[in-house]
């Protein structure tokens, strides 16, 4: 085995995996255009163009760019009027930003367990967690799997709750023909470096509600009224815009023209990349079904278009002579020359989600302080996925060819055949 000093199946120096991020002369040209224009930020033409492109791509009326995918969640909560005394239900298996955005508006994240076959929020657990203080649900479309939006929206209607879709992993995915980010009240996307549409950092919010769109636009732009509204006033004969009194108290969460320029070019190639990832993932999953102890993540039949962020599967050590998943991941990484990791840490015991380290910000009173303590939640499915079952690789592997998918399967088969050596 390569992890023990043997030859790996893949020599990445001679046969590297597809590069990420993807860029070419189009990004270079667009960045130089921005550089020479002197318009580097603040509602520039590239930002406006990208917002319109992404709204059309996502099947919504409005899209509002912002600094990153963490702040987009916070702004969504603020636009919906969620704050102190409110509860927001989120999955326990997600990046810490989903929960951090809730505590940052002084609301309480309520962590619930996930479904073991998709790793997305369990609708039954959502309904159990609802109280008179519940104001919203944030389903996370995790690693490319869709949360069960039929069930989530039915619960939201039943209890009169808002739904904020965390689509940081789902650019271009569709649920029964509806795009991710167009189903709930607001969609939140990230353009951080690892995402399958990236400008290094950045984010965007999507909605079909004009009032929410105006609030989101103001919130990311120091509270100012939306510029289109201001322009209409001037066109009607005001001659100037009186900036006395902002739309709402806020700060600066804008993106730059450089980010928008890169995102425009990335969005042009994203549909084809999504198709290629999906084709390769379906082929790879079909092959993996032939190896005992490897369970592909469930693809719900209601997903009409897939968008993969990373490629993951469930590992059953019993079929690998009780080889611990940590050793399996290390062995697979050594054979293929790629990073192989666990899922996100469950938020009830996550090294990056530690709100009790900030008493100067979050200790509003003792009741609230106890409420935001993540350790009070039990998440057995999340914990089993993280500690025993999850195997996760970067989505760039899905931009390879069929022979690359076959090599991944060969590496797993090699581990299966030599599990005793790895013990």
KALINSUL-V259309 format. One line per field, one symbol per residue. phi: phi as a letter, one per 40 degrees, with the letter a starting at -180 (. if undefined). psi: psi as a letter, one per 30 degrees, with the letter a starting at -180 (. if undefined). burial: # if it has 16 or more other C-alpha atoms within 10 Angstrom, else .. A space follows every 10 residues. Layout:
# KALINSUL-V259309
phi: ???
psi: ???
burial: ???
This chain:
# KALINSUL-V259309
phi: .ccbhccccb ccccbccdca ccaacccccc ccccdccgbb agfccccccc dcccccccgb cbbbcacacc cccccccccc gcadgcbbcb ccbacdcdcd ccccbgcbcb cbcbcccbgc dcdccdcccc bcccbabbcb ccfhcccccc ccccccccbf bcbbccbdbb cgcbbfgbcd gbcccabbbb bcdcccbabg ahaabbabbc cccccccccc bfgccdcccc cccccchcga bcccgccaca bcbccbcccc cccdcccccd dcccccdccc cccccccccc bcgbbcccbc ccccacacbg bbacbbcdcb fgcdcccccc cccccbgbcb bccdcdccab cbbbcccbcc bbccacccdc cccccccbbc cdccdccbbc bbbccccccc bccccccccc cccccdcbdc ccc
psi: kefgflklek jfefillklk lklafeeeee eeeeefffjf aihleeeeee eeeeeeeghl fkkjlaelfe feeeeeeefg gkbkflkkkl kfjlkfeeee eeffggljkj klllkfffgl kjeeeeeffk lffkflkjkk ikgfkklife eeeeeeeegh llkjkjgfgh jflkjhfkkk ffeaekkklk gleflgjkge llllkklgje eeeeeeeeef hgglkkeeee eeeefggffl kjgjjlekka ajhlllfeee eeeeeefefe eeeeeeeeee eeeeeeefff kkgjjkkkjk ffjfkkjkjl kllkkjfefh hgkkeeeeee eeeeefhlkk llllkkffhk ffjifffief efieleeeee egjfffkkie eeeeeefffk jklkffffga aefeeeeeee eeeeeefgee ef.
burial: ##.....### ......#..# ......#..# #.##....## #.######.# #####..### ########## ########## .##..##### ########## ########## ########## ###.###..# ...####### #########. .##.##..#. ########## #####..### ########## ##.####### ########.. .######### ######...# .......... ......##.# ..######## #######..# #.######## #..##.##.. ..#####... ..#.###### #######..# ..####.### ########.# ########## ..###..... .##....#.. .###...##. ###.###### ########## ...##.#### ######..#. .#.
